């Protein structure tokens, strides 16, 4: 489409032992986190297949809020409530049910686990365990919404 502007995505990576954590954000907020044991610290290459029509900028400063949230999770200080997530701007495009599941997951206290069946019931869809699994499989921010 002539004259259309490309979405600008800021990317960066960090390494924890053998794990590469790739981050992508837009001007609106955190877009995506990717995890890899095999890739090199090249977030642009990691995400390009997901957003092929975007302009990529290597910019660690733009990902600082996302990186701080990830570091909090990894240091066992994870989000304690949905209100804590309000501090992190998000640019997440997902279906309403997936967003409901992600908000429900954010309410689970740090260190506690729930089955997909339990999450489905908490989200108001007691028979939606399989749908919860599918929603979490598409989770764009897996360290933020574990």
DRENPA-3360 file (N, C-alpha, C; in nm, 2 decimals, always signed):
BEGIN
1 = XXXXXXXX = +0.08/-0.12/+0.00/+0.00/+0.00/+0.00/+0.09/+0.12/+0.00 ~ +0.08/+0.20/-0.10/+0.17/+0.32/-0.12/+0.14/+0.42/-0.01 ~ +0.25/+0.48/+0.05/+0.23/+0.58/+0.15/+0.21/+0.53/+0.29 ~ +0.18/+0.40/+0.31/+0.16/+0.35/+0.44/+0.29/+0.34/+0.52 ~ +0.28/+0.38/+0.65/+0.40/+0.38/+0.73/+0.41/+0.24/+0.79 ~ +0.54/+0.20/+0.81/+0.56/+0.07/+0.88/+0.56/+0.09/+1.03 ~ +0.52/-0.01/+1.10/+0.52/-0.01/+1.24/+0.66/-0.02/+1.29 ~ +0.71/+0.08/+1.37/+0.84/+0.07/+1.42/+0.85/-0.01/+1.55;
9 = XXXXXXXX = +0.93/-0.11/+1.55/+0.95/-0.20/+1.66/+1.09/-0.19/+1.72 ~ +1.10/-0.17/+1.85/+1.23/-0.16/+1.91/+1.26/-0.29/+1.97 ~ +1.39/-0.34/+1.95/+1.42/-0.47/+2.00/+1.55/-0.47/+2.08 ~ +1.57/-0.57/+2.16/+1.69/-0.59/+2.23/+1.69/-0.73/+2.29 ~ +1.80/-0.77/+2.34/+1.82/-0.90/+2.40/+1.90/-0.90/+2.53 ~ +1.88/-0.99/+2.61/+1.96/-1.01/+2.73/+1.98/-1.16/+2.74 ~ +2.09/-1.19/+2.82/+2.13/-1.34/+2.83/+2.13/-1.37/+2.98 ~ +2.08/-1.49/+3.01/+2.08/-1.54/+3.14/+2.13/-1.68/+3.13;
17 = XXXXXXXX = +2.25/-1.71/+3.17/+2.32/-1.83/+3.15/+2.32/-1.87/+3.01 ~ +2.25/-1.98/+2.97/+2.24/-2.01/+2.82/+2.12/-1.96/+2.76 ~ +2.03/-1.90/+2.83/+1.90/-1.85/+2.78/+1.91/-1.71/+2.72 ~ +1.87/-1.70/+2.60/+1.86/-1.56/+2.54/+1.71/-1.52/+2.55 ~ +1.70/-1.40/+2.60/+1.56/-1.34/+2.62/+1.56/-1.22/+2.52 ~ +1.47/-1.23/+2.42/+1.46/-1.13/+2.32/+1.33/-1.05/+2.35 ~ +1.34/-0.92/+2.34/+1.24/-0.82/+2.38/+1.20/-0.74/+2.26 ~ +1.07/-0.71/+2.24/+1.03/-0.62/+2.14/+0.92/-0.53/+2.20;
25 = XXXXXXXX = +0.93/-0.40/+2.17/+0.84/-0.30/+2.22/+0.81/-0.20/+2.11 ~ +0.70/-0.13/+2.12/+0.66/-0.03/+2.03/+0.65/+0.10/+2.11 ~ +0.62/+0.21/+2.05/+0.60/+0.33/+2.13/+0.49/+0.32/+2.23 ~ +0.39/+0.23/+2.20/+0.28/+0.21/+2.29/+0.32/+0.13/+2.42 ~ +0.41/+0.03/+2.40/+0.45/-0.05/+2.51/+0.51/-0.19/+2.47 ~ +0.52/-0.28/+2.57/+0.57/-0.41/+2.55/+0.49/-0.49/+2.44 ~ +0.56/-0.54/+2.35/+0.49/-0.61/+2.24/+0.51/-0.76/+2.25 ~ +0.63/-0.81/+2.27/+0.66/-0.95/+2.27/+0.79/-0.98/+2.34;
33 = XXXXXXXX = +0.79/-1.11/+2.40/+0.91/-1.16/+2.46/+0.93/-1.30/+2.39 ~ +1.06/-1.33/+2.35/+1.09/-1.46/+2.29/+1.20/-1.52/+2.37 ~ +1.20/-1.65/+2.39/+1.30/-1.72/+2.46/+1.37/-1.82/+2.37 ~ +1.50/-1.83/+2.38/+1.57/-1.92/+2.30/+1.70/-1.97/+2.36 ~ +1.73/-2.10/+2.35/+1.86/-2.15/+2.40/+1.96/-2.16/+2.28 ~ +1.91/-2.15/+2.16/+2.00/-2.17/+2.05/+2.04/-2.04/+1.97 ~ +1.96/-1.94/+1.98/+1.98/-1.83/+1.89/+2.09/-1.74/+1.95 ~ +2.14/-1.65/+1.87/+2.24/-1.56/+1.91/+2.16/-1.43/+1.95;
41 = XXXXXXXX = +2.23/-1.34/+2.02/+2.15/-1.22/+2.07/+2.12/-1.13/+1.96 ~ +2.03/-1.17/+1.87/+1.98/-1.09/+1.76/+1.83/-1.09/+1.76 ~ +1.78/-0.99/+1.84/+1.63/-0.99/+1.86/+1.56/-0.95/+1.72 ~ +1.63/-0.87/+1.64/+1.57/-0.84/+1.51/+1.54/-0.96/+1.43 ~ +1.64/-1.05/+1.42/+1.62/-1.17/+1.34/+1.52/-1.26/+1.41 ~ +1.52/-1.26/+1.54/+1.43/-1.35/+1.61/+1.28/-1.32/+1.58 ~ +1.25/-1.19/+1.57/+1.11/-1.14/+1.56/+1.07/-1.11/+1.42 ~ +1.16/-1.10/+1.32/+1.12/-1.05/+1.19/+1.02/-1.14/+1.12;
49 = XXXXXXXX = +1.02/-1.27/+1.15/+0.93/-1.36/+1.08/+0.79/-1.34/+1.14 ~ +0.77/-1.29/+1.26/+0.64/-1.26/+1.32/+0.58/-1.13/+1.27 ~ +0.67/-1.03/+1.24/+0.63/-0.90/+1.20/+0.71/-0.86/+1.08 ~ +0.69/-0.92/+0.96/+0.78/-0.90/+0.85/+0.76/-0.76/+0.78 ~ +0.65/-0.69/+0.81/+0.63/-0.56/+0.75/+0.65/-0.45/+0.85 ~ +0.75/-0.46/+0.93/+0.78/-0.36/+1.03/+0.92/-0.31/+1.01 ~ +0.94/-0.19/+1.07/+1.07/-0.13/+1.07/+1.13/-0.17/+1.21 ~ +1.25/-0.22/+1.20/+1.32/-0.27/+1.32/+1.43/-0.18/+1.37;
57 = XXXXXXXX = +1.43/-0.15/+1.50/+1.54/-0.06/+1.55/+1.59/-0.13/+1.67 ~ +1.72/-0.15/+1.68/+1.79/-0.21/+1.79/+1.80/-0.10/+1.90 ~ +1.72/-0.11/+2.01/+1.72/+0.00/+2.10/+1.69/-0.06/+2.24 ~ +1.79/-0.07/+2.32/+1.77/-0.13/+2.45/+1.70/-0.03/+2.55 ~ +1.71/+0.10/+2.53/+1.65/+0.19/+2.62/+1.49/+0.18/+2.60 ~ +1.45/+0.17/+2.48/+1.30/+0.16/+2.46/+1.24/+0.03/+2.52 ~ +1.33/-0.07/+2.55/+1.28/-0.19/+2.61/+1.31/-0.19/+2.76 ~ +1.36/-0.08/+2.82/+1.39/-0.08/+2.96/+1.28/-0.12/+3.05;
65 = XXXXXXXX = +1.16/-0.06/+3.03/+1.05/-0.11/+3.12/+1.02/-0.26/+3.12 ~ +1.02/-0.31/+2.99/+1.00/-0.46/+2.98/+1.11/-0.53/+3.04 ~ +1.24/-0.49/+3.02/+1.35/-0.56/+3.08/+1.35/-0.56/+3.23 ~ +1.30/-0.44/+3.29/+1.29/-0.43/+3.43/+1.19/-0.53/+3.49 ~ +1.07/-0.54/+3.41/+0.97/-0.64/+3.45/+1.02/-0.78/+3.45 ~ +1.09/-0.81/+3.34/+1.15/-0.95/+3.33/+1.25/-0.97/+3.44 ~ +1.34/-0.88/+3.47/+1.43/-0.90/+3.58/+1.37/-0.92/+3.71 ~ +1.26/-0.84/+3.73/+1.18/-0.86/+3.86/+1.13/-1.00/+3.87;
73 = XXXXXXXX = +1.07/-1.05/+3.76/+1.02/-1.19/+3.76/+1.13/-1.29/+3.78 ~ +1.24/-1.27/+3.71/+1.35/-1.37/+3.73/+1.42/-1.36/+3.86 ~ +1.41/-1.25/+3.94/+1.47/-1.24/+4.07/+1.37/-1.28/+4.18 ~ +1.26/-1.34/+4.14/+1.15/-1.39/+4.23/+1.08/-1.27/+4.29 ~ +1.07/-1.16/+4.23/+1.00/-1.05/+4.28/+0.88/-1.02/+4.18 ~ +0.84/-1.12/+4.11/+0.73/-1.11/+4.01/+0.62/-1.02/+4.04 ~ +0.53/-1.00/+3.95/+0.41/-0.92/+3.97/+0.33/-0.98/+4.08 ~ +0.28/-0.90/+4.17/+0.20/-0.96/+4.28/+0.05/-0.94/+4.25;
81 = XXXXXXXX = +0.02/-0.85/+4.16/-0.12/-0.83/+4.13/-0.14/-0.77/+3.99 ~ -0.26/-0.76/+3.95/-0.29/-0.70/+3.82/-0.26/-0.55/+3.82 ~ -0.26/-0.49/+3.94/-0.23/-0.35/+3.95/-0.08/-0.33/+3.92 ~ +0.01/-0.42/+3.96/+0.15/-0.40/+3.93/+0.17/-0.40/+3.78 ~ +0.08/-0.48/+3.70/+0.10/-0.48/+3.56/+0.05/-0.35/+3.50 ~ -0.02/-0.27/+3.57/-0.07/-0.14/+3.51/+0.05/-0.05/+3.49 ~ +0.16/-0.08/+3.56/+0.28/+0.00/+3.55/+0.36/-0.03/+3.42 ~ +0.33/-0.14/+3.36/+0.40/-0.17/+3.23/+0.30/-0.15/+3.12;
89 = XXXXXXXX = +0.34/-0.06/+3.03/+0.25/-0.03/+2.91/+0.27/-0.15/+2.82 ~ +0.15/-0.19/+2.76/+0.15/-0.31/+2.67/+0.10/-0.27/+2.54 ~ +0.15/-0.33/+2.44/+0.10/-0.32/+2.30/+0.07/-0.46/+2.25 ~ -0.02/-0.53/+2.31/-0.05/-0.67/+2.29/-0.18/-0.68/+2.21 ~ -0.18/-0.75/+2.10/-0.29/-0.77/+2.02/-0.34/-0.91/+2.03 ~ -0.45/-0.93/+2.11/-0.49/-1.07/+2.12/-0.65/-1.07/+2.13 ~ -0.70/-1.19/+2.12/-0.85/-1.20/+2.13/-0.90/-1.17/+2.27 ~ -1.02/-1.13/+2.28/-1.07/-1.10/+2.42/-1.06/-1.21/+2.52;
97 = XXXXXXXX = -1.08/-1.34/+2.47/-1.07/-1.45/+2.57/-0.92/-1.46/+2.61 ~ -0.83/-1.45/+2.52/-0.69/-1.46/+2.56/-0.65/-1.35/+2.65 ~ -0.70/-1.23/+2.63/-0.67/-1.12/+2.72/-0.73/-1.15/+2.86 ~ -0.85/-1.21/+2.86/-0.91/-1.24/+2.99/-0.82/-1.35/+3.06 ~ -0.77/-1.44/+2.99/-0.69/-1.55/+3.05/-0.56/-1.48/+3.10 ~ -0.50/-1.40/+3.02/-0.37/-1.33/+3.07/-0.39/-1.25/+3.19 ~ -0.51/-1.18/+3.20/-0.54/-1.10/+3.32/-0.56/-1.19/+3.44 ~ -0.62/-1.30/+3.42/-0.65/-1.40/+3.52/-0.52/-1.46/+3.57;
105 = XXXXXXXX = -0.43/-1.49/+3.48/-0.30/-1.55/+3.52/-0.22/-1.45/+3.60 ~ -0.23/-1.32/+3.57/-0.17/-1.21/+3.65/-0.21/-1.21/+3.79 ~ -0.33/-1.26/+3.82/-0.39/-1.26/+3.96/-0.34/-1.37/+4.04 ~ -0.27/-1.47/+3.98/-0.22/-1.58/+4.06/-0.10/-1.54/+4.14 ~ -0.10/-1.55/+4.27/+0.02/-1.51/+4.35/+0.15/-1.57/+4.30 ~ +0.25/-1.49/+4.31/+0.39/-1.54/+4.27/+0.42/-1.67/+4.34 ~ +0.47/-1.76/+4.27/+0.51/-1.89/+4.32/+0.40/-2.00/+4.33 ~ +0.28/-1.96/+4.31/+0.16/-2.05/+4.31/+0.13/-2.09/+4.17;
113 = XXXXXXXX = +0.09/-2.22/+4.16/+0.05/-2.27/+4.02/-0.10/-2.30/+4.02 ~ -0.15/-2.30/+3.90/-0.29/-2.34/+3.88/-0.30/-2.42/+3.75 ~ -0.39/-2.52/+3.74/-0.41/-2.59/+3.62/-0.49/-2.51/+3.52 ~ -0.49/-2.55/+3.40/-0.57/-2.48/+3.30/-0.72/-2.48/+3.34 ~ -0.76/-2.59/+3.39/-0.90/-2.60/+3.44/-0.93/-2.50/+3.55 ~ -0.84/-2.48/+3.64/-0.86/-2.38/+3.75/-0.86/-2.24/+3.69 ~ -0.77/-2.22/+3.60/-0.76/-2.08/+3.53/-0.89/-2.06/+3.45 ~ -0.94/-2.16/+3.38/-1.06/-2.14/+3.31/-1.18/-2.11/+3.40;
121 = XXXXXXXX = -1.19/-2.17/+3.51/-1.29/-2.14/+3.61/-1.28/-2.00/+3.66 ~ -1.15/-1.96/+3.70/-1.13/-1.82/+3.74/-1.16/-1.72/+3.64 ~ -1.15/-1.75/+3.51/-1.17/-1.66/+3.40/-1.32/-1.66/+3.37 ~ -1.40/-1.74/+3.43/-1.54/-1.75/+3.41/-1.59/-1.84/+3.30 ~ -1.50/-1.93/+3.26/-1.53/-2.04/+3.16/-1.49/-2.17/+3.21 ~ -1.57/-2.23/+3.30/-1.52/-2.35/+3.37/-1.50/-2.47/+3.28 ~ -1.55/-2.47/+3.16/-1.53/-2.58/+3.07/-1.42/-2.54/+2.96 ~ -1.35/-2.43/+2.98/-1.26/-2.38/+2.88/-1.11/-2.42/+2.91;
129 = XXXXXXXX = -1.08/-2.53/+2.97/-0.94/-2.56/+3.00/-0.86/-2.57/+2.87 ~ -0.91/-2.63/+2.77/-0.84/-2.65/+2.64/-0.82/-2.51/+2.58 ~ -0.92/-2.42/+2.58/-0.90/-2.29/+2.53/-0.80/-2.21/+2.61 ~ -0.79/-2.23/+2.74/-0.69/-2.16/+2.82/-0.55/-2.21/+2.77 ~ -0.53/-2.34/+2.75/-0.41/-2.39/+2.70/-0.37/-2.33/+2.57 ~ -0.46/-2.31/+2.48/-0.44/-2.25/+2.35/-0.40/-2.11/+2.36 ~ -0.47/-2.04/+2.45/-0.44/-1.89/+2.48/-0.30/-1.88/+2.53 ~ -0.26/-1.96/+2.62/-0.13/-1.95/+2.68/-0.02/-1.99/+2.58;
137 = XXXXXXXX = -0.06/-2.08/+2.49/+0.04/-2.12/+2.39/+0.07/-2.01/+2.29 ~ -0.02/-1.91/+2.28/-0.01/-1.79/+2.20/+0.04/-1.67/+2.28 ~ +0.07/-1.69/+2.40/+0.11/-1.58/+2.49/+0.23/-1.50/+2.44 ~ +0.21/-1.37/+2.41/+0.32/-1.30/+2.36/+0.42/-1.25/+2.46 ~ +0.39/-1.26/+2.59/+0.47/-1.21/+2.70/+0.48/-1.32/+2.80 ~ +0.55/-1.43/+2.77/+0.54/-1.55/+2.86/+0.61/-1.53/+3.00 ~ +0.71/-1.44/+3.01/+0.77/-1.42/+3.14/+0.68/-1.32/+3.22 ~ +0.61/-1.24/+3.16/+0.52/-1.14/+3.23/+0.39/-1.21/+3.27;
145 = XX = +0.34/-1.29/+3.18/+0.21/-1.37/+3.21/+0.25/-1.52/+3.20 ~ +0.31/-1.57/+3.31/+0.36/-1.71/+3.30/+0.25/-1.81/+3.31;
% end
